[in-house]
Amino acid sequence: MTNPGDTSDLTETMRFDPDEGILDIDQHLDRLMHSAKALGFDFDRHAARNELQAATFARKRPAIARLLLSPTGTMAIEVRVAE
């Protein structure tokens, strides 16, 4: 279980290629799932995959996607152009 006063999120950073999608997405989601389970975070792997794909769907340039997961399972995704 998580401490109710703990506001730390889990973060997973991934590379996106317009031709290949998010590189190694399964490994990233596995790592996030194992960390979430170990820390008692709620995590919906299927929803995370869908949210990541929706956030990068129309991208035409390589990018960096960052998924933040709160202890309650709320996700935020940030996507920026890769430098």
N, C-alpha and C positions, 0 to 999 in steps of 0.2 A: 504494500500500500504506500501511497505517497503521503507526504506530510501536507496537510491542508494549507500551511503557510508557505510552502515551496512554490515559487512561480517560475522555476526553470523549465525551459522547453527543450525537447530533443531537436537536433538539427541534422539534416542530411543534405549535402550539396552534390549536385549531379551535373554532368555535361550533356548538352543537347546538341544533336547534329540534325539539320533539316532533312537529310536523306535517311538517317538511321533512327531518329527519335532519341529518347534518353538512353545514353549508353549504359549498359549493365544495369538496367532498371531492376531486374529481379534480385540481383545481389544487393543493391541499395535498399530495396524494400525488405529483404531478409534481415539485413543489419538493423534497420529501424524496428522491425517487428521483435527481434530478439532483445534489443535495448528496452523497448517499451514493456515487454513482458517482464524483464528483470527488475524494472523500476515501478511496475504496477500502473503504467499508463494505459489508457484505453487506446486501441489502434485498430482501424479498419483498413486492411491492406488493399482490398478491392476499391474502396473509396479513394484511397491515396493514389492508386494507379490512375483511376479515372480523372481525378483532379489534376494530376501532373500532365496527363495527355491533353486535357482541355486547356490548360495554361500554356502549352507549347504548340498546339495544333496549327495555328496560322503563321508560326515563325518561319522566316525565310533565311535567317542567318544563324550561325552557331551561337549558343547561349549557355548561361549557367542558371540552373534551376535550384532553388533552395526551399526545402520543405521544413516547416517548423511545426512540431507536434506538442500540444499542451498536455498536461497530465489528464485532462478530461477527454482527450481525443480530438479536440478542435485543431484543425489544420489551417495553416496559412502558407501560401506558396508565393515566392518572389522569383521573378525571372528577369535577368539582365543580359545584355549583349556580351558575348565573350570577347575579351581583349586579346 
